[in-house]
């Protein structure tokens, strides 16, 4: 649980930087953060849970959360693809 809270705090700071926030549904947010932690343990990086990981670090670089598309997705759609961040 400590890892989850630490990562939530990190992502909350990231969201504030771009003037958006974390998903207000706590269970959804925790589930997504847990998946990020599992991906980091399995693949060595916090790949977005909504992405398919090829296993090629060079190819998968843009899938690390928060991905480079995240601020654009939130601005355009009101949320990122995996819905961890919302407007």
Buried (B, 14 or more C-beta within 10 A) or exposed (E): EEEBEEBBEEBBEBBEEBEBBBBEEEEBBBBBBBBBBEBBEEBEBBBBBBBEBEEEEEEBEEBBBBBEBBBEBBEEEEBBBBBBBBE
